[in-house]
Amino acid sequence: MTKGKHLQQIWDSLPSDHQGCKRSYRRQQIEIRTQELEAEYLALQELRQLIGLTQAEVAQKLGMPQSNISRLEKSSDMLISTLRGYVEAVGGKLEIAIELPDRPTVKLHNIGDLVDRVNL
């Protein structure tokens, strides 16, 4: 894990597991969450690569410069219509699910229709 000087000191101060394991439970949880966040951050780029497309190919399908695709893949905040267009350009379908405490997951159906109506 790459960390700055201050964060490295905090990381080093986390206790080791008393059973001889080098990594404590807390360290393991931090590493797991780090991997989850990295996976979320890289999701669009990995999706595109999994499909076997280049940024230039996706850009051509969306009618925009390749540099926009690069920025989009690094973005953590975008319009639903932009995300939907990207997902469709790589051959997918966007679904949005809402997870509420103590409730079953709710999937928003026809989100594409909703976005199209808003963009009219």
N, CA, C and O of each residue as an XYZ file, in Angstrom:
480
protein
N       0.861     -1.175      0.000
C       0.000      0.000      0.000
C       0.899      1.228      0.000
O       1.785      1.333      0.848
N       0.697      2.161     -0.929
C       1.471      3.387     -0.996
C       0.826      4.437     -0.111
O      -0.363      4.732     -0.231
N       1.638      4.998      0.785
C       1.103      5.971      1.737
C       2.091      7.102      1.907
O       3.283      6.929      1.654
N       1.610      8.264      2.335
C       2.483      9.368      2.684
C       3.139      9.099      4.030
O       2.812      8.125      4.709
N       4.071      9.973      4.411
C       4.837      9.776      5.649
C       3.932      9.660      6.877
O       4.097      8.739      7.677
N       2.979     10.583      7.034
C       2.103     10.560      8.211
C       1.212      9.320      8.210
O       1.053      8.669      9.242
N       0.639      8.998      7.073
C      -0.216      7.816      6.982
C       0.589      6.547      7.230
O       0.084      5.598      7.829
N       1.836      6.526      6.775
C       2.694      5.359      7.005
C       2.914      5.150      8.503
O       2.943      4.013      8.974
N       3.071      6.250      9.255
C       3.259      6.141     10.708
C       2.009      5.553     11.367
O       2.112      4.715     12.262
N       0.836      5.993     10.926
C      -0.421      5.452     11.469
C      -0.531      3.974     11.124
O      -0.882      3.154     11.973
N      -0.231      3.643      9.883
C      -0.302      2.253      9.422
C       0.638      1.367     10.250
O       0.259      0.277     10.680
N       1.868      1.849     10.466
C       2.853      1.081     11.230
C       2.442      0.921     12.695
O       2.854     -0.034     13.354
N       1.625      1.862     13.211
C       1.215      1.797     14.614
C       0.044      0.846     14.846
O      -0.274      0.529     15.993
N      -0.600      0.387     13.774
C      -1.693     -0.573     13.949
C      -1.130     -1.854     14.541
O      -0.077     -2.324     14.110
N      -1.819     -2.425     15.523
C      -1.268     -3.604     16.203
C      -1.214     -4.825     15.285
O      -2.048     -5.003     14.397
N      -0.214     -5.648     15.530
C      -0.132     -6.930     14.839
C      -1.046     -7.910     15.548
O      -1.358     -7.751     16.728
N      -1.467     -8.913     14.819
C      -2.318     -9.944     15.406
C      -1.512    -10.695     16.472
O      -0.371    -11.084     16.224
N      -2.090    -10.896     17.635
C      -1.386    -11.544     18.740
C      -1.125    -13.032     18.495
O      -0.391    -13.665     19.254
N      -1.720    -13.589     17.442
C      -1.525    -15.016     17.158
C      -0.382    -15.239     16.171
O      -0.275    -16.314     15.581
N       0.459    -14.249     15.991
C       1.622    -14.420     15.126
C       1.394    -14.003     13.690
O       2.328    -14.023     12.889
N       0.185    -13.628     13.349
C      -0.097    -13.160     11.997
C       0.481    -11.755     11.830
O       0.338    -10.923     12.725
N       1.123    -11.482     10.714
C       1.740    -10.173     10.492
C       0.703     -9.070     10.346
O       0.956     -7.923     10.714
N      -0.455     -9.411      9.813
C      -1.480     -8.392      9.590
C      -2.599     -8.552     10.594
O      -3.140     -9.645     10.762
N      -2.944     -7.476     11.255
C      -4.057     -7.500     12.198
C      -5.374     -7.515     11.436
O      -5.414     -7.263     10.232
N      -6.440     -7.810     12.150
C      -7.774     -7.788     11.551
C      -8.067     -6.408     10.971
O      -8.620     -6.298      9.877
N      -7.696     -5.351     11.701
C      -7.951     -3.984     11.237
C      -7.201     -3.705      9.941
O      -7.757     -3.113      9.015
N      -5.952     -4.127      9.871
C      -5.175     -3.944      8.637
C      -5.817     -4.706      7.482
O      -5.892     -4.197      6.364
N      -6.272     -5.904      7.745
C      -6.918     -6.695      6.696
C      -8.166     -5.991      6.176
O      -8.408     -5.961      4.970
N      -8.961     -5.422      7.089
C     -10.177     -4.723      6.692
C      -9.839     -3.483      5.857
O     -10.521     -3.187      4.876
N      -8.798     -2.772      6.244
C      -8.366     -1.593      5.479
C      -7.917     -2.008      4.086
O      -8.261     -1.351      3.103
N      -7.157     -3.086      3.991
C      -6.689     -3.557      2.681
C      -7.846     -4.003      1.798
O      -7.852     -3.731      0.597
N      -8.829     -4.688      2.384
C     -10.006     -5.124      1.621
C     -10.774     -3.914      1.088
O     -11.157     -3.884     -0.082
N     -10.998     -2.921      1.947
C     -11.733     -1.723      1.520
C     -10.948     -0.952      0.470
O     -11.541     -0.393     -0.453
N      -9.637     -0.913      0.591
C      -8.799     -0.251     -0.410
C      -8.973     -0.916     -1.761
O      -9.108     -0.233     -2.777
N      -8.971     -2.232     -1.785
C      -9.158     -2.967     -3.035
C     -10.543     -2.703     -3.628
O     -10.685     -2.570     -4.843
N     -11.562     -2.628     -2.771
C     -12.913     -2.333     -3.252
C     -12.970     -0.948     -3.893
O     -13.553     -0.778     -4.964
N     -12.361      0.046     -3.230
C     -12.369      1.407     -3.762
C     -11.587      1.493     -5.066
O     -12.006      2.183     -5.995
N     -10.468      0.806     -5.142
C      -9.691      0.797     -6.378
C     -10.489      0.159     -7.504
O     -10.443      0.633     -8.639
N     -11.223     -0.914     -7.205
C     -12.042     -1.582     -8.224
C     -13.149     -0.661     -8.720
O     -13.450     -0.638     -9.914
N     -13.763      0.103     -7.803
C     -14.805      1.045     -8.213
C     -14.209      2.147     -9.086
O     -14.811      2.549    -10.081
N     -13.041      2.626     -8.717
C     -12.402      3.719     -9.449
C     -12.042      3.296    -10.868
O     -12.177      4.075    -11.812
N     -11.588      2.071    -11.007
C     -11.140      1.602    -12.302
C     -12.229      0.883    -13.094
O     -11.964      0.334    -14.164
N     -13.446      0.886    -12.571
C     -14.496      0.064    -13.167
C     -14.743      0.352    -14.643
O     -14.811     -0.590    -15.433
N     -14.880      1.603    -15.047
C     -15.176      1.896    -16.450
C     -14.018      1.493    -17.356
O     -14.230      0.907    -18.418
N     -12.810      1.803    -16.944
C     -11.646      1.431    -17.747
C     -11.552     -0.091    -17.861
O     -11.315     -0.620    -18.947
N     -11.735     -0.786    -16.754
C     -11.671     -2.243    -16.776
C     -12.795     -2.837    -17.604
O     -12.591     -3.829    -18.303
N     -13.976     -2.245    -17.538
C     -15.101     -2.699    -18.350
C     -14.748     -2.605    -19.827
O     -14.943     -3.553    -20.588
N     -14.226     -1.450    -20.219
C     -13.842     -1.253    -21.621
C     -12.777     -2.255    -22.040
O     -12.865     -2.838    -23.121
N     -11.778     -2.457    -21.201
C     -10.697     -3.384    -21.525
C     -11.192     -4.824    -21.568
O     -10.740     -5.611    -22.400
N     -12.110     -5.171    -20.686
C     -12.690     -6.510    -20.673
C     -13.405     -6.807    -21.989
O     -13.325     -7.917    -22.515
N     -14.102     -5.800    -22.511
C     -14.815     -5.949    -23.781
C     -13.834     -5.991    -24.951
O     -14.160     -6.501    -26.023
N     -12.624     -5.450    -24.739
C     -11.610     -5.460    -25.792
C     -11.635     -4.227    -26.674
O     -11.209     -4.278    -27.828
N     -12.134     -3.113    -26.140
C     -12.194     -1.873    -26.907
C     -11.125     -0.896    -26.431
O     -10.722     -0.916    -25.268
N     -10.673     -0.043    -27.342
C      -9.768      1.039    -26.977
C     -10.587      2.277    -26.649
O     -11.776      2.349    -26.962
N      -9.946      3.247    -26.018
C     -10.628      4.518    -25.763
C     -11.044      5.155    -27.076
O     -12.122      5.745    -27.160
N     -10.213      5.048    -28.100
C     -10.531      5.645    -29.401
C     -11.786      5.013    -30.010
O     -12.597      5.712    -30.618
N     -11.950      3.699    -29.850
C     -13.130      3.022    -30.398
C     -14.400      3.460    -29.666
O     -15.437      3.681    -30.291
N     -14.314      3.583    -28.347
C     -15.475      4.040    -27.577
C     -15.789      5.484    -27.954
O     -16.954      5.848    -28.115
N     -14.752      6.304    -28.095
C     -14.941      7.703    -28.471
C     -15.643      7.813    -29.818
O     -16.534      8.644    -29.994
N     -15.242      6.979    -30.759
C     -15.869      7.002    -32.084
C     -17.352      6.639    -31.984
O     -18.189      7.272    -32.626
N     -17.677      5.626    -31.182
C     -19.079      5.217    -31.019
C     -19.912      6.323    -30.374
O     -21.101      6.463    -30.663
N     -19.279      7.108    -29.498
C     -19.992      8.184    -28.814
C     -19.885      9.515    -29.543
O     -20.535     10.486    -29.157
N     -19.081      9.571    -30.582
C     -18.929     10.811    -31.340
C     -18.244     11.918    -30.546
O     -18.648     13.079    -30.604
N     -17.205     11.547    -29.806
C     -16.477     12.541    -29.015
C     -14.981     12.249    -29.082
O     -14.588     11.153    -29.481
N     -14.150     13.202    -28.702
C     -12.703     12.973    -28.727
C     -12.277     11.908    -27.703
O     -12.919     11.722    -26.670
N     -11.187     11.223    -28.020
C     -10.652     10.198    -27.134
C     -10.292     10.780    -25.774
O     -10.420     10.095    -24.759
N      -9.846     12.029    -25.736
C      -9.475     12.659    -24.470
C     -10.675     12.746    -23.520
O     -10.511     12.677    -22.302
N     -11.879     12.898    -24.079
C     -13.085     12.914    -23.237
C     -13.317     11.553    -22.576
O     -13.755     11.482    -21.427
N     -13.023     10.480    -23.303
C     -13.190      9.131    -22.748
C     -12.209      8.925    -21.602
O     -12.556      8.340    -20.576
N     -10.990      9.404    -21.779
C      -9.994      9.301    -20.716
C     -10.463     10.016    -19.455
O     -10.369      9.472    -18.355
N     -10.966     11.231    -19.618
C     -11.481     11.989    -18.465
C     -12.698     11.291    -17.851
O     -12.826     11.223    -16.628
N     -13.571     10.782    -18.685
C     -14.775     10.102    -18.209
C     -14.412      8.892    -17.358
O     -15.021      8.659    -16.314
N     -13.424      8.123    -17.800
C     -13.026      6.919    -17.070
C     -12.415      7.253    -15.706
O     -12.411      6.414    -14.805
N     -11.909      8.455    -15.558
C     -11.309      8.877    -14.285
C     -12.302      9.633    -13.404
O     -12.016      9.910    -12.239
N     -13.451      9.961    -13.952
C     -14.426     10.775    -13.240
C     -15.172      9.971    -12.187
O     -15.494      8.802    -12.395
N     -15.440     10.605    -11.063
C     -16.242      9.948    -10.029
C     -17.656     10.532     -9.984
O     -18.481     10.098     -9.181
N     -17.937     11.515    -10.844
C     -19.238     12.159    -10.841
C     -19.610     12.486    -12.284
O     -18.899     13.233    -12.955
N     -20.723     11.927    -12.763
C     -21.148     12.191    -14.135
C     -22.659     12.082    -14.239
O     -23.316     11.538    -13.352
N     -23.192     12.592    -15.308
C     -24.621     12.483    -15.571
C     -24.989     11.031    -15.863
O     -24.187     10.281    -16.419
N     -26.178     10.648    -15.496
C     -26.650      9.295    -15.791
C     -26.663      9.061    -17.295
O     -26.323      7.971    -17.754
N     -27.048     10.064    -18.059
C     -27.086      9.906    -19.513
C     -25.690      9.660    -20.080
O     -25.538      8.909    -21.044
N     -24.679     10.278    -19.496
C     -23.303     10.071    -19.940
C     -22.868      8.647    -19.626
O     -22.296      7.965    -20.477
N     -23.137      8.204    -18.413
C     -22.787      6.839    -18.021
C     -23.527      5.825    -18.881
O     -22.944      4.837    -19.328
N     -24.809      6.071    -19.110
C     -25.592      5.157    -19.948
C     -25.017      5.067    -21.353
O     -24.901      3.978    -21.914
N     -24.659      6.209    -21.917
C     -24.063      6.212    -23.250
C     -22.768      5.423    -23.299
O     -22.533      4.660    -24.235
N     -21.933      5.607    -22.295
C     -20.660      4.874    -22.226
C     -20.910      3.367    -22.150
O     -20.320      2.589    -22.899
N     -21.792      2.971    -21.233
C     -22.084      1.550    -21.040
C     -22.649      0.944    -22.326
O     -22.271     -0.166    -22.701
N     -23.537      1.648    -22.995
C     -24.104      1.149    -24.246
C     -23.052      1.097    -25.350
O     -23.097      0.211    -26.203
N     -22.106      2.038    -25.344
C     -21.046      2.060    -26.354
C     -20.143      0.834    -26.248
O     -19.575      0.391    -27.247
N     -20.010      0.289    -25.046
C     -19.199     -0.921    -24.889
C     -20.056     -2.182    -24.943
O     -19.571     -3.284    -24.688
N     -21.342     -2.007    -25.281
C     -22.218     -3.153    -25.495
C     -23.024     -3.588    -24.287
O     -23.582     -4.685    -24.278
N     -23.093     -2.743    -23.265
C     -23.814     -3.106    -22.053
C     -25.139     -2.394    -21.909
O     -25.568     -1.647    -22.789
N     -25.775     -2.640    -20.784
C     -27.045     -2.009    -20.448
C     -26.934     -1.502    -19.017
O     -26.533     -2.256    -18.129
N     -27.275     -0.261    -18.778
C     -27.173      0.333    -17.455
C     -28.413      0.016    -16.633
O     -29.539      0.228    -17.082
N     -28.196     -0.493    -15.428
C     -29.264     -0.689    -14.457
C     -28.854      0.024    -13.183
O     -27.683      0.009    -12.804
N     -29.807      0.641    -12.532
C     -29.528      1.324    -11.280
C     -30.341      0.659    -10.185
O     -31.554      0.483    -10.302
N     -29.639      0.291     -9.114
C     -30.288     -0.363     -7.980
C     -30.097      0.497     -6.736
O     -29.057      1.128     -6.547
N     -31.117      0.506     -5.903
C     -31.073      1.263     -4.650
C     -31.087      0.265     -3.503
O     -31.967     -0.591     -3.414
N     -30.102      0.390     -2.632
C     -30.021     -0.465     -1.452
C     -30.361      0.370     -0.230
O     -29.679      1.347      0.079
N     -31.416     -0.023      0.457
C     -31.863      0.668      1.663
C     -31.661     -0.245      2.864
O     -31.732     -1.467      2.734
N     -31.410      0.338      4.034
C     -31.261     -0.504      5.226
C     -32.542     -1.280      5.510
O     -33.643     -0.733      5.439
N     -32.386     -2.535      5.827
C     -33.504     -3.400      6.223
C     -34.607     -3.499      5.170
O     -35.764     -3.745      5.509
N     -34.265     -3.314      3.922
C     -35.223     -3.427      2.810
C     -34.551     -4.199      1.679
O     -33.326     -4.190      1.563
N     -35.346     -4.865      0.847
C     -34.745     -5.520     -0.319
C     -34.267     -4.469     -1.339
O     -34.768     -3.345     -1.374
N     -33.304     -4.858     -2.148
C     -32.789     -3.970     -3.184
C     -33.894     -3.624     -4.168
O     -34.673     -4.489     -4.570
N     -33.958     -2.359     -4.552
C     -34.945     -1.876     -5.511
C     -34.212     -1.489     -6.787
O     -33.285     -0.679     -6.747
N     -34.619     -2.060     -7.921
C     -34.028     -1.695     -9.205
C     -34.929     -0.683     -9.886
O     -36.143     -0.873     -9.975
N     -34.319      0.399    -10.368
C     -35.079      1.385    -11.127
C     -35.192      0.884    -12.558
O     -34.189      0.725    -13.253
N     -36.411      0.640    -12.986
C     -36.648      0.162    -14.346
C     -36.851      1.340    -15.275
O     -37.280      2.415    -14.855
N     -36.543      1.129    -16.527
C     -36.739      2.139    -17.567
C     -35.990      3.434    -17.273
O     -36.462      4.520    -17.608
N     -34.817      3.313    -16.644
C     -34.044      4.520    -16.348
C     -33.684      5.241    -17.646
O     -33.597      6.468    -17.669
N     -33.480      4.499    -18.705
C     -33.182      5.114    -19.999
C     -34.339      5.958    -20.486
O     -34.133      7.047    -21.022
N     -35.556      5.469    -20.305
C     -36.731      6.244    -20.697
C     -36.825      7.521    -19.874
O     -37.169      8.579    -20.400
N     -36.522      7.425    -18.595
C     -36.561      8.581    -17.712
C     -35.542      9.627    -18.177
O     -35.858     10.813    -18.262
N     -34.317      9.179    -18.477
C     -33.275     10.101    -18.926
C     -33.661     10.745    -20.240
O     -33.448     11.943    -20.427
N     -34.231      9.963    -21.164
C     -34.642     10.525    -22.467
C     -35.713     11.583    -22.286
O     -35.680     12.609    -22.965
N     -36.667     11.361    -21.382
C     -37.717     12.350    -21.151
C     -37.158     13.630    -20.550
O     -37.603     14.724    -20.895
N     -36.185     13.500    -19.652
C     -35.574     14.665    -19.019
C     -34.786     15.464    -20.042
O     -34.745     16.691    -19.958
N     -34.154     14.794    -21.014
C     -33.321     15.460    -22.000
C     -34.130     16.066    -23.165
O     -33.542     16.703    -24.039
N     -35.427     15.888    -23.196
C     -36.235     16.397    -24.317
C     -36.212     17.885    -24.420
O     -36.843     18.453    -25.311
